[in-house]
Amino acid sequence: MTADIFFEIHQDLPREGPGRNKYTRKAFHILPKLDKPRILDVGCGTGGPTLELARLSQGEVVGVDIHQPYLDKFSRKIEQAGLSDRVKAMNSSMFKMNFLDESFDIIWAEGSIFIIGFERGLKEWRRFIKPNKFLVVHEMAWLQPDPPQEIDDYWKKLYAGIMTVPENLEVVSGCGYSLIGHFTLPEDAWWLEYYGPLEKRIQKLRIKYTDNPKALAVLDEEQLEIEMFKKYSKWYGSVFFIMQKR
Ligand SMILES: C[S@@+](CC[C@H](N)C(=O)[O-])C[C@H]1O[C@@H](n2cnc3c(N)ncnc32)[C@H](O)[C@@H]1O
């Protein structure tokens, strides 16, 4: 039930997390030029960033996710875009990816590495990256140290692995990568294609589920996340890290 309502809330939103194509492009252009790179997009959802990467790179892109309805939608988008020859949607967990070692020029993950954890993702995915090639992720981070108690408690429950940016940078270096660049997603990346449409969806579903306490509890949780961001967005955000395998 909880999972069903979660997916009813999120289905057909423009994106499944914060981000916009313009920031995918910004991160991509921080990388050195690559000739038709082979790219893996981990936790690709319905493939918003994945398709943008295909257009930007002219390379071959594989998107992996475990939620089949997202992958089905992604597959339809691949066909509509006429990119079936070089973009693939694959049902595979980021915990058990079955690719050859050193088979990708770039591994990309927008808003999804938190599922495996920043450090574990950097360590486990490293072997799939060709020598001296790239890993690009955006990940939730504290933008200032010593956040207020309310938001600190909230994030400890939601994602205890959240770190400050300097702590993330230490992990980057400790896991065998050099940092090429990093930047924080601006607030429009949260509102325009994610929290804005999500908030409207929550309001609609509140009417549908007015007599269903379980569904209302899930809607409250989703709304709370948005309220926390309204109140505390100066304290945390999602940070793009553009890394090169050493
Ligand atoms: C916040 S969404 C980000 C989607 C997409 N990268 C974007 O920026 O629009 C996180 C995605 O990770 C996927 N996911 C969750 N667990 C996963 C796993 N074990 N392996 C691969 N993907 C997973 C979810 O289904 C969801 O599509």
The ligand as an ORCA input file, in Angstrom:
! r2SCAN-3c Opt
* xyz 0 1
  C      15.723     10.231     -7.125
  S      15.469      9.100     -8.451
  C      16.582      9.772     -9.663
  C      16.203      9.418    -11.077
  C      17.041     10.065    -12.190
  N      18.468      9.810    -12.021
  C      16.789     11.546    -12.294
  O      17.656     12.335    -11.897
  O      15.709     11.926    -12.783
  C      16.317      7.631     -7.878
  C      16.157      6.429     -8.798
  O      16.891      5.325     -8.279
  C      16.154      4.138     -8.553
  N      16.605      3.047     -7.675
  C      16.218      2.753     -6.417
  N      16.888      1.683     -5.955
  C      17.718      1.269     -6.957
  C      18.659      0.212     -7.100
  N      18.900     -0.648     -6.112
  N      19.329      0.107     -8.261
  C      19.107      0.963     -9.282
  N      18.224      1.988     -9.210
  C      17.540      2.143     -8.064
  C      14.705      4.561     -8.340
  O      13.801      3.653     -8.951
  C      14.716      5.958     -8.958
  O      14.408      5.895    -10.331
*
